[in-house]
Amino acid sequence: MSKEARIEVLDLRKMYPRKVSERLFPMYRSKSGSDSPQVGRAALDGVSFTLQHGERLGVIGRNGAGKSTLLQILSGVTEPSSGAISIDGVITAVLTLGIGLREDMTGRENIYMDFSARGDDAGLTESMVSEIIDFAELGEFIDMPMRTYSTGMKARLAFSMITQIRPEILIIDEALSVGDAAFSVKAGQRISELCSRGSIVIVVSHSMESVRKLCNRCIWLDKGRIVMDGSPDLVCSKYVDSVREADDAELVERFRELTGVKSFVSGYKVSPLELQSNHGKVSRLREGSALYVKCHVEDGKIDKEHEFSLSCIRLDGVLISESKVSVDGNTKRLCFYYPKLNLYQGIYMIKLCWWGGDGSELAESVQVLEIINDKAMVGGRPVLVSVGSIVPQFVRRM
């Protein structure tokens, strides 16, 4: 390379306007009386950053944040609406795997055709072809037409082809999950090798682990704007916290009618349930984790022994478990402990009931808890792994 690679992006914007029919959508009527007012959204809105030689940038954010649009502009696939881009170096982009493969050609023929189209055929050797074929693990299919390939096989061949180069600037868009589990491991290792070769690497991924492993810098995009730019550990942690908070709020809003506190007898009140893991308040919990359920008994109404129950209920009303405890008049705050919540992934209601001596319900407090499992089974609808040791461990007295 004659000089070190460099990318400078200044106030980059990308608008996607669309014409809206005034007849179908009168709310979009323009003040000028035009029959086709222009409306749209900003996929990128004032993005600026500079990348120097040796930087490996991870770009994270929710779907629709503008990540892929940014890569498409840097790769020359689309033009920005405004702003400036300065790029020193040759860009190699891994955006959509499999696009451009010739269906009537064999896998082997596609390898030669791809290198020829890029002008690299003079440097293509039989050893390189063999390495591509071995890495793709296509067996006898390598000499069969592409139309006989599955989508995964096409992606594996395309990935093997594109990663044989030695890039100055490498752009990767969600290419880390290609193929089955075993091949994904190989793909991750190959990407790591490419990162060490490339002067500048830009990776878009929903995998925080991949970004932390591959990158030395990270940008968090939201609604087309940069929220944070810094070290991968810091930015990924802040992003995960933000997503968790937003998801928790969305979960509470979705099931608002099921949650809350009720008092059935005047003077008997309980506070909203506090659901906590070992790391703080939660509304989502990983399967098998510990859970604390806390509740304050208000107004000091317990003047004799009363009974409380804590239930875990499936959303369709099926009772999963129930534990009861009797307390005396000194109790002001209850704390139940589930050492290991072995519920299958899904959404459950955690319900605390305050019972009178005659068996009538005096008050209740209900909260919703979502159980998550990244490795949950698919293809069926099991609802419970096992109740396990779900029992209240203690009652806190104040």
Phi and psi in degrees as a GROMACS rama.xvg file:
@    title "Ramachandran Plot"
@    xaxis  label "Phi"
@    yaxis  label "Psi"
@TYPE xy
-72.7971  -30.3195  SER-2
-152.177  165.009  LYS-3
-69.227  145.249  GLU-4
-70.0754  150.374  ALA-5
-157.494  142.475  ARG-6
-129.986  130.075  ILE-7
-127.17  123.656  GLU-8
-118.026  126.638  VAL-9
-127.815  115.63  LEU-10
50.1218  48.8674  ASP-11
-75.7011  131.723  LEU-12
-133.331  143.771  ARG-13
-140.002  114.832  LYS-14
-105.137  141.634  MET-15
-116.417  86.333  TYR-16
-76.046  157.397  PRO-17
-147.327  143.719  ARG-18
-84.7882  135.237  LYS-19
-115.224  133.112  VAL-20
-69.7281  120.594  SER-21
-64.7304  -31.8989  GLU-22
-67.2282  -39.7289  ARG-23
-83.3269  -32.5866  LEU-24
-129.253  76.8439  PHE-25
-62.7535  -20.3621  PRO-26
-65.6168  -16.8183  MET-27
-97.3356  16.3021  TYR-28
-60.1159  129.628  ARG-29
-81.5291  153.335  SER-30
-65.2542  -27.496  LYS-31
-79.3948  -8.28343  SER-32
85.7084  9.01308  GLY-33
-61.8343  142.774  SER-34
-76.1325  -17.172  ASP-35
-134.362  70.942  SER-36
-62.0766  150.558  PRO-37
-94.6745  125.384  GLN-38
-131.503  160.287  VAL-39
179.845  -167.62  GLY-40
-141.743  159.666  ARG-41
-96.0392  112.979  ALA-42
-73.6817  -33.7734  ALA-43
-131.913  138.476  LEU-44
-139.229  83.1742  ASP-45
79.5682  44.59  GLY-46
-87.035  129.611  VAL-47
-138.54  135.077  SER-48
-169.343  163.882  PHE-49
-130.428  134.787  THR-50
-117.532  131.103  LEU-51
-107.618  170.194  GLN-52
-52.4935  130.628  HIS-53
92.4444  -6.41992  GLY-54
-85.495  138.013  GLU-55
-119.819  106.014  ARG-56
-98.6899  126.706  LEU-57
-98.728  135.927  GLY-58
-116.431  119.648  VAL-59
-124.411  165.71  ILE-60
151.762  165.545  GLY-61
-69.4032  167.404  ARG-62
-59.0214  134.292  ASN-63
87.4946  5.26541  GLY-64
-75.2719  -18.9496  ALA-65
111.905  8.32132  GLY-66
-62.7154  -53.8772  LYS-67
-66.475  -34.9211  SER-68
-61.2186  -41.7895  THR-69
-60.331  -45.6379  LEU-70
-66.2195  -37.5656  LEU-71
-63.3576  -38.6253  GLN-72
-68.6099  -45.1709  ILE-73
-62.5412  -32.7845  LEU-74
-83.7833  -7.42577  SER-75
84.0356  10.1762  GLY-76
-71.6896  -35.9388  VAL-77
-138.651  160.736  THR-78
-99.6639  146.159  GLU-79
-73.5793  156.479  PRO-80
-75.872  -33.8413  SER-81
-161.093  170.45  SER-82
102.656  177.539  GLY-83
-131.478  145.284  ALA-84
-132.612  131.295  ILE-85
-123.457  122.147  SER-86
-127.482  121.986  ILE-87
-109.293  109.306  ASP-88
131.117  160.56  GLY-89
-90.6071  127.2  VAL-90
-93.3022  133.945  ILE-91
-119.421  123.269  THR-92
-115.303  134.296  ALA-93
-110.77  87.4238  VAL-94
-99.5372  -75.1553  LEU-95
-112.439  108.414  THR-96
-67.4264  135.296  LEU-97
97.7892  -17.5352  GLY-98
-69.6511  130.409  ILE-99
100.451  -8.42673  GLY-100
-72.49  140.884  LEU-101
-89.3687  118.549  ARG-102
-63.7086  -33.1645  GLU-103
-85.3712  -9.24198  ASP-104
-93.7189  158.252  MET-105
-77.5427  169.428  THR-106
-60.4457  -41.9432  GLY-107
-63.608  -44.5409  ARG-108
-62.9008  -36.2349  GLU-109
-63.9846  -32.8374  ASN-110
-63.3099  -49.2051  ILE-111
-64.0267  -40.5353  TYR-112
-65.4676  -38.8756  MET-113
-65.9284  -44.9134  ASP-114
-66.8577  -34.8216  PHE-115
-67.2556  -40.5547  SER-116
-64.9849  -30.3121  ALA-117
-88.5438  -2.83911  ARG-118
78.3873  19.0612  GLY-119
-105.276  7.30676  ASP-120
-64.8258  -25.9894  ASP-121
-66.3701  -30.0857  ALA-122
-93.8183  1.09653  GLY-123
-80.538  125.025  LEU-124
-114.12  163.13  THR-125
-63.5046  -30.7935  GLU-126
-67.2221  -35.6397  SER-127
-67.4173  -41.6824  MET-128
-62.0901  -44.3079  VAL-129
-62.5503  -38.5259  SER-130
-66.3447  -39.9408  GLU-131
-62.3876  -45.755  ILE-132
-64.6995  -43.3525  ILE-133
-64.6664  -39.6006  ASP-134
-68.5759  -37.657  PHE-135
-71.4894  -22.5844  ALA-136
55.885  49.3487  GLU-137
-99.078  -8.09506  LEU-138
59.5772  -135.281  GLY-139
-70.2407  -13.9022  GLU-140
-67.5727  -16.7405  PHE-141
-61.219  -24.9897  ILE-142
-107.691  24.3969  ASP-143
-115.338  155.165  MET-144
-60.1114  148.38  PRO-145
-61.2441  -26.1677  MET-146
-65.3502  -14.3934  ARG-147
-91.8168  -2.36291  THR-148
-84.128  148.922  TYR-149
-79.2002  167.863  SER-150
-59.9515  -40.3815  THR-151
-65.1757  -38.1318  GLY-152
-66.2532  -39.8901  MET-153
-63.0977  -43.0862  LYS-154
-63.5933  -39.616  ALA-155
-65.4999  -41.6091  ARG-156
-65.7823  -45.8247  LEU-157
-61.6197  -41.6098  ALA-158
-63.4885  -43.1683  PHE-159
-63.4673  -37.456  SER-160
-69.1167  -48.5872  MET-161
-70.2018  -27.228  ILE-162
-90.0697  8.11254  THR-163
-82.915  -13.6504  GLN-164
-80.5861  168.814  ILE-165
-115.305  92.0817  ARG-166
-79.5561  151.183  PRO-167
-82.6145  -44.7491  GLU-168
-131.162  120.147  ILE-169
-112.347  127.81  LEU-170
-117.496  126.012  ILE-171
-125.733  124.554  ILE-172
-117.245  101.186  ASP-173
51.9507  40.8819  GLU-174
-96.7019  5.18007  ALA-175
-82.2668  -13.4635  LEU-176
-108.347  21.1801  SER-177
-67.7326  140.596  VAL-178
76.413  -168.742  GLY-179
-79.4695  -176.453  ASP-180
-60.6815  -45.0228  ALA-181
-64.4033  -42.5872  ALA-182
-69.6061  -32.9688  PHE-183
-61.2208  -36.2477  SER-184
-63.6279  -44.8335  VAL-185
-62.216  -40.1459  LYS-186
-63.4686  -41.3046  ALA-187
-62.1799  -40.5597  GLY-188
-64.894  -40.1109  GLN-189
-65.1406  -41.1665  ARG-190
-62.2137  -39.7069  ILE-191
-60.5772  -40.8792  SER-192
-63.6606  -41.7948  GLU-193
-64.8311  -37.4562  LEU-194
-62.2465  -35.7538  CYS-195
-74.0171  -23.3286  SER-196
-84.7389  -40.8482  ARG-197
-73.19  141.594  GLY-198
-66.3444  -43.2466  SER-199
-132.881  133.779  ILE-200
-127.544  132.428  VAL-201
-121.917  122.822  ILE-202
-122.654  127.509  VAL-203
-105.192  126.91  VAL-204
-157.395  149.154  SER-205
-89.737  -2.26787  HIS-206
-93.2283  107.466  SER-207
-64.034  -32.9616  MET-208
-62.5339  -42.7874  GLU-209
-64.7257  -42.1877  SER-210
-64.0899  -43.8583  VAL-211
-62.7621  -37.3283  ARG-212
-75.4398  -39.8883  LYS-213
-92.8513  -24.9664  LEU-214
-111.412  156.923  CYS-215
-115.864  6.469  ASN-216
-154.485  150.434  ARG-217
-143.476  139.934  CYS-218
-118.944  132.444  ILE-219
-104.441  116.937  TRP-220
-101.974  140.703  LEU-221
-146.835  122.372  ASP-222
53.7713  39.8825  LYS-223
82.7011  3.38053  GLY-224
-122.451  152.98  ARG-225
-80.5158  118.578  ILE-226
-85.6764  -38.7904  VAL-227
-155.424  144.353  MET-228
-138.476  116.38  ASP-229
-177.777  -152.349  GLY-230
-69.4146  146.371  SER-231
-57.3154  -41.3676  PRO-232
-60.9877  -46.9716  ASP-233
-68.3671  -48.7325  LEU-234
-66.389  -43.3129  VAL-235
-63.2541  -39.8201  CYS-236
-63.9823  -45.1669  SER-237
-64.8161  -38.429  LYS-238
-65.6887  -45.5991  TYR-239
-61.3781  -41.4683  VAL-240
-61.8349  -41.8109  ASP-241
-65.6574  -43.2405  SER-242
-63.3284  -41.4583  VAL-243
-63.3641  -43.0916  ARG-244
-63.5774  -43.2109  GLU-245
-65.4503  -41.5482  ALA-246
-66.068  -38.4555  ASP-247
-62.996  -44.3803  ASP-248
-63.4579  -39.8163  ALA-249
-66.5796  -38.186  GLU-250
-65.7393  -44.2759  LEU-251
-62.02  -41.2136  VAL-252
-66.39  -39.2345  GLU-253
-62.413  -36.3099  ARG-254
-115.27  32.0162  PHE-255
-58.1384  -38.1155  ARG-256
-68.682  -17.166  GLU-257
-93.4178  -16.7728  LEU-258
-106.223  169.76  THR-259
118.928  -172.886  GLY-260
-118.084  149.053  VAL-261
-137.303  142.036  LYS-262
-119.189  120.707  SER-263
-96.3537  -16.7151  PHE-264
-130.983  131.363  VAL-265
-55.1597  132.45  SER-266
94.4838  -13.388  GLY-267
-103.201  110.528  TYR-268
-134.755  147.123  LYS-269
-128.947  153.705  VAL-270
-83.7662  165.485  SER-271
-58.2825  143.46  PRO-272
-66.1472  139.926  LEU-273
-105.683  116.311  GLU-274
-101.081  124.228  LEU-275
-134.834  141.251  GLN-276
-96.5653  -168.4  SER-277
-71.9778  -6.77363  ASN-278
-117.382  6.84655  HIS-279
125.932  -170.357  GLY-280
-64.9127  143.87  LYS-281
-143.237  156.431  VAL-282
-126.77  -5.07661  SER-283
-127.281  141.029  ARG-284
-143.058  136.982  LEU-285
-73.4792  139.021  ARG-286
-52.9873  132.964  GLU-287
89.1521  -0.796036  GLY-288
-83.021  164.581  SER-289
-81.0277  148.958  ALA-290
-136.897  133.655  LEU-291
-107.606  132.892  TYR-292
-118.763  116.619  VAL-293
-119.381  145.665  LYS-294
-153.368  140.078  CYS-295
-101.73  132.462  HIS-296
-91.5603  115.286  VAL-297
-88.1872  160.091  GLU-298
67.8631  5.6399  ASP-299
54.2739  42.1791  GLY-300
-84.2573  -8.29616  LYS-301
-78.1545  101.13  ILE-302
-105.353  -0.742284  ASP-303
-158.024  -179.094  LYS-304
-65.1795  132.248  GLU-305
-131.104  164.064  HIS-306
-115.322  136.96  GLU-307
-120.319  147.276  PHE-308
-128.538  145.794  SER-309
-122.69  122.057  LEU-310
-120.829  148.255  SER-311
-112.512  120.788  CYS-312
-127.427  133.089  ILE-313
-70.5029  155.411  ARG-314
-60.9094  -24.3845  LEU-315
-86.0974  7.87241  ASP-316
96.989  -3.7907  GLY-317
-72.6866  127.444  VAL-318
-79.0868  120.782  LEU-319
-88.0551  -46.6523  ILE-320
-156.43  157.186  SER-321
-149.188  133.408  GLU-322
-127.732  141.836  SER-323
-124.188  150.429  LYS-324
-148.177  141.947  VAL-325
-103.35  139.069  SER-326
-131.094  160.853  VAL-327
-103.478  -171.563  ASP-328
-71.838  -9.63622  GLY-329
-85.8283  -6.44211  ASN-330
-81.7896  125.329  THR-331
-118.469  -18.3954  LYS-332
-143.87  131.295  ARG-333
-104.505  142.992  LEU-334
-139.627  114.349  CYS-335
-102.884  145.06  PHE-336
-126.407  122.41  TYR-337
-102.376  103.898  TYR-338
-58.9168  -37.195  PRO-339
-152.161  104.045  LYS-340
-86.1146  93.7736  LEU-341
-92.2586  52.9117  ASN-342
-91.2599  147.687  LEU-343
-71.827  155.514  TYR-344
-57.6017  140.621  GLN-345
153.979  -170.757  GLY-346
-115.175  132.637  ILE-347
-131.666  157.171  TYR-348
-101.097  132.658  MET-349
-104.621  119.124  ILE-350
-126.021  124.949  LYS-351
-105.039  127.67  LEU-352
-118.793  140.235  CYS-353
-107.378  119.596  TRP-354
-107.985  141.119  TRP-355
-83.1554  171.342  GLY-356
-63.8063  -25.2368  GLY-357
-90.7952  8.58773  ASP-358
87.2639  1.65585  GLY-359
-82.4671  150.728  SER-360
-86.2281  124.066  GLU-361
-91.1546  -39.5448  LEU-362
-162.064  162.772  ALA-363
-150.189  156.606  GLU-364
-138.865  129.426  SER-365
-127.867  136.87  VAL-366
-134.617  154.437  GLN-367
-103.093  137.186  VAL-368
-129.488  130.242  LEU-369
-102.988  128.31  GLU-370
-96.0986  130.144  ILE-371
-119.926  153.054  ILE-372
-155.467  111.626  ASN-373
-66.1093  -20.2071  ASP-374
-116.611  31.8052  LYS-375
-67.9815  152.8  ALA-376
-67.5811  153.294  MET-377
-126.041  162.8  VAL-378
97.1687  -3.91503  GLY-379
-150.487  -171.289  GLY-380
-133.744  56.7359  ARG-381
-64.5284  145.631  PRO-382
-112.046  -14.6056  VAL-383
-151.943  126.972  LEU-384
-76.1324  -56.3935  VAL-385
-168.818  150.329  SER-386
-67.2169  -32.8509  VAL-387
63.5757  -148.172  GLY-388
-97.2455  55.4251  SER-389
-85.2752  94.3758  ILE-390
-143.407  147.145  VAL-391
-69.4767  133.815  PRO-392
-92.6235  -36.3438  GLN-393
-157.86  162.624  PHE-394
-116.527  123.154  VAL-395
-85.4527  131.327  ARG-396
-112.575  142.055  ARG-397
